[in-house]
Each structure stands twice: as C-alpha cells, then as structure tokens.
Amino acid sequence: MPEETTQPDKKYGELVDSYNTACANVEERHKAIEAAKDDPESTEEARDKLLQEFTQAVEQRDKLYDRIKSADELERARKQHKPMELAGSTYIVKEPDTYVEHGEHSFLRDLYARDVKGDSIAAERINRHHQHEIEKRAITSATLGGIIPPAYLVGLYAKASRNGRVFADQCNGSPLPDVGMSVIVPRLTQGLAAAAQTTQNTTVVTQDVTETDLTVNVNTIAGYSPVSRQGIERAAYSDQILFEDLIARYWAILDSYCINGTGSNNQPTGLLNTGSIATSTASTATVAGVWPKIADVIQQINGNMGGIGYVADKIVMHPRRWGFFEAGLDSQNRPLMTPSGPVLNAIASPGDAAGYGYVGNMHGLRVFTDANIPTTLGATTNADAIIVMASPVVHLFERSGDPVTLSFEQTSATALTVNLVCYGYIAFTAGRYPGASGAVTGAGLVPPTF
C-alpha cells in the first residue's frame, strides 16, 4: 500500500507545480517576443505588450521561487526529527544535523572556538557535522575542500549571488576541471573555405582548419569578514548575518575581477582589460552623445563575429548609467524612456526599471546593471564603462560548490579581531574571440548630473 501523502507535502508539491508552470510561462513569453521580432506585421504596441507580459511572468516566477525556499526551510525543520524505524532486529536512528536554524549551537561560533581558541568540545561538534554531511552526500572527506556549511546557511548563497555577481552570471558558465592550474580553450583562427566550382570536373576550393589553444589560468578568489571576538563570544552576530556578508564579499570580488581584473597578481584578465575588444569613445556626457556609441560597439561585434554565428546579446552598465538614460528628456522635457507602458520612439524599453540586474532592453538587447563596474576609469579617473558582449564566448569556469571552505584566521590580536575566510577557484576569459566583446568608454561617461 503506498504511503499516504501528508498535508504539508501536498501544499509544498502544489507550490512546486505552480513554480514549474510559471517557468514554462516565462519561456512561452520569451518565445512570443522572439517571434514578434521576426513578424513584419507585428506592431510596436504589440511588442511592448509582450515585453510587459514577459516582465510580469518573470516577477511571478521569482516570487514563487522565494516562497518555495521559505516553504522548503519550514519543511526541513518539520522533518528534523524522525521516529526510529525497526528493521528486523536492528534499530535505525536518523539523527538531525548538529547545526539547525535557531538551534542550540552556532556553527560559526563553534568554528571560531575551534580555530582560534582550540576548543575541543566545539571541534567535536564541527567534526560531527562534517561527518553528517559526508554521510548525507555519500562522499569521502578527500572530496571536500573544507568544512561544508549547514543547509540553512547554504540557502543564503542564492540571495548573495543574485545581487553580487550580475556580470559573472551573464557569462557562459562551465564547471572547472578537478585538477590543474590552467584551462585550455580551443579557438579557430582560420576556418574551412567554400566557393563556387569554376567549371565542371575541376577541383573545388579547400582550406585546412587552423586552431590555436588559449591557456586560461586558474585563479584563487578569496573573501573574508572581519569579526570582533566580542561579536562571536557574546553572540552579537547571528550565523545568517555573518555568512551572508561573507558570501556577498566573495561574489563581489569574483564579479569585479571578471569585469576589470588586471591579469597580474593572480587576478584573471577581466573583459575591460582584454586586448583587441571592440571599443567606442563617448566624448559628450549626454544621451545623444552616448547612445550611438553603444550602437557602434554592437555593430563592431556583429561584424566581427556574425559570420561564425556569434552576435551581441547583452549590455551591462553601472546603475548610475542606467539612471542617466532614465533621466534623459527631450526638448519638450518629456522622458526619453518611460518606466512602463507603450511609448513612441523610446530609446529603451524598461523591464524592472528601478531594479537591479535585468532592468530592460536597449538597441534590442537585454540590459543588466552591475555596481561592480568600475567608476574610476579614464583620464578623469571618475568614468564608468558600458559593456556589450556576445555572452556564449565569454567564459567563466567555476568549481561546483565554491565557496565552501571556512576558517577563522587571527590577524589583529591586539584589536581582538579575527577574519572569517572563504575561498574558491575560477578561470575567466573574454579572449577566446576578443572581437565578441566591447566597451563604450570616455569622458562622456563621467558621473551624470540629475
């Protein structure tokens, strides 16, 4: 006889079904937008309506996702304690993890006590939790890079990564190989050839493929949170606050390096420092001065890469630059962009115009805002940049599960300060096809005046 489904399981299942339906709705709306682009009879008003429907579908999907995460945490708490099961003459006891949300023991406080104070009791609890994770995941200790945070803290990864690594999430993400300090990315420098056969029974054109391997170094990305001894020992901080801050720092560093890493001092070479990318200089700090420069970079990328199937598909800019476009007015003081609804001759069609991450469309491409884009560029050292890219050939390799290694390192004993440290490994490159990426820079991108 099948096991009866409990009422909480039913509710959770219904929520998951609603989320899956919302995901399918987002895909349908996206397909409808793409179809409208190719439909010569499609009106601008109809396309604007489709975009509004797409934005609403995305918002509904994200709300359901947040509800699922909340319901999932409640369900885990409900199922922490299981009744003992009698299997023949053997009792099987399913024990909960040592660390649970609002539990008796703090994971980070115990980690601090073990690493800094040498507390053997805290070390025993950490080891018990570590063994619990190994048994749950059916892995060996050699597979892990360090201590795995408990499940209720891992749920904070999503929130921190969503806000801290916008650009990195728009790249072509791939798993980092398990070994080695470099990744080999193949690139064609000369492809095959085709041409008309001049006359019958004559040899057709031929061309050997020429390939050059691009070696991308694996870099170590680390983040830390300075924590006072008083904060740990007197419980002024909660695990959630410390862990979310730590992960947010890690993602922000990773994202910044992918954008503007120097390629030295173990930093990856960021897109803005990659040689031979498409560029266009905006000299005038007006919408009319910057707008055509974005179109210039797009046409350069499409001209460089369109022949082999890669075209510009995303724009990433600093939030202040998106605000600059939103604040633009015509000669009659009417906005060049509207926060919602159809408009004639708009320069962009906002999605969540006041949001962060995906905010709308411009030149037919999706626009994302990322505060990790530097604002210290140019001769004036206060300009930002607008990035345009064909994202399938901008590569980011990451190790699954990073960052998970945590430890407390004492750096300032006299100030009673310790650092909570995590790290991970990445390899990033926009150099496979540099012409597939580009940037608008120049004096026209100094701080806007509102």
C-alpha positions, 0 to 999 in steps of 0.5 A, a space after each residue: 500500500 503506498 504511503 499516504 501523502 501528508 498535508 504539508 507535502 501536498 501544499 509544498 508539491 502544489 507550490 512546486 507545480 505552480 513554480 514549474 508552470 510559471 517557468 514554462 510561462 516565462 519561456 512561452 513569453 520569451 518565445 512570443 517576443 522572439 517571434 514578434 521580432 521576426 513578424 513584419 506585421 507585428 506592431 510596436 504596441 504589440 511588442 511592448 505588450 509582450 515585453 510587459 507580459 514577459 516582465 510580469 511572468 518573470 516577477 511571478 516566477 521569482 516570487 514563487 521561487 522565494 516562497 518555495 525556499 521559505 516553504 522548503 526551510 519550514 519543511 526541513 525543520 518539520 522533518 528534523 526529527 524522525 521516529 526510529 524505524 525497526 528493521 528486523 532486529 536492528 534499530 535505525 536512528 536518523 539523527 538531525 544535523 548538529 547545526 539547525 536554524 535557531 538551534 542550540 549551537 552556532 556553527 560559526 561560533 563553534 568554528 571560531 572556538 575551534 580555530 582560534 581558541 582550540 576548543 575541543 568540545 566545539 571541534 567535536 561538534 564541527 567534526 560531527 557535522 562534517 561527518 553528517 554531511 559526508 554521510 548525507 552526500 555519500 562522499 569521502 572527506 578527500 572530496 571536500 575542500 573544507 568544512 561544508 556549511 549547514 543547509 540553512 546557511 547554504 540557502 543564503 548563497 542564492 540571495 548573495 549571488 543574485 545581487 553580487 555577481 550580475 556580470 559573472 552570471 551573464 557569462 557562459 558558465 562551465 564547471 572547472 576541471 578537478 585538477 590543474 592550474 590552467 584551462 585550455 580553450 580551443 579557438 579557430 583562427 582560420 576556418 574551412 573555405 567554400 566557393 563556387 566550382 569554376 567549371 565542371 570536373 575541376 577541383 573545388 576550393 579547400 582550406 585546412 582548419 587552423 586552431 590555436 589553444 588559449 591557456 586560461 589560468 586558474 585563479 584563487 578568489 578569496 573573501 573574508 569578514 572581519 569579526 570582533 571576538 566580542 561579536 562571536 563570544 557574546 553572540 552579537 552576530 547571528 550565523 545568517 548575518 555573518 555568512 551572508 556578508 561573507 558570501 556577498 564579499 566573495 561574489 563581489 570580488 569574483 564579479 569585479 575581477 571578471 569585469 576589470 581584473 588586471 591579469 597580474 597578481 593572480 587576478 584573471 584578465 577581466 573583459 575591460 582589460 582584454 586586448 583587441 575588444 571592440 571599443 567606442 569613445 563617448 566624448 559628450 556626457 549626454 544621451 545623444 552623445 552616448 547612445 550611438 556609441 553603444 550602437 557602434 560597439 554592437 555593430 563592431 561585434 556583429 561584424 566581427 563575429 556574425 559570420 561564425 554565428 556569434 552576435 551581441 546579446 547583452 549590455 551591462 552598465 553601472 546603475 548610475 548609467 542606467 539612471 542617466 538614460 532614465 533621466 534623459 528628456 527631450 526638448 519638450 522635457 518629456 522622458 526619453 524612456 518611460 518606466 512602463 507602458 507603450 511609448 513612441 520612439 523610446 530609446 529603451 524599453 524598461 523591464 524592472 526599471 528601478 531594479 537591479 540586474 535585468 532592468 530592460 532592453 536597449 538597441 534590442 538587447 537585454 540590459 543588466 546593471 552591475 555596481 561592480 563596474 568600475 567608476 574610476 576609469 579614464 583620464 578623469 579617473 571618475 568614468 564608468 564603462 558600458 559593456 556589450 558582449 556576445 555572452 556564449 564566448 565569454 567564459 567563466 569556469 567555476 568549481 561546483 560548490 565554491 565557496 565552501 571552505 571556512 576558517 577563522 584566521 587571527 590577524 589583529 590580536 591586539 584589536 581582538 579581531 579575527 577574519 572569517 575566510 572563504 575561498 574558491 577557484 575560477 578561470 575567466 576569459 573574454 579572449 577566446 574571440 576578443 572581437 565578441 566583446 566591447 566597451 563604450 568608454 570616455 569622458 562622456 561617461 563621467 558621473 551624470 548630473 540629475 
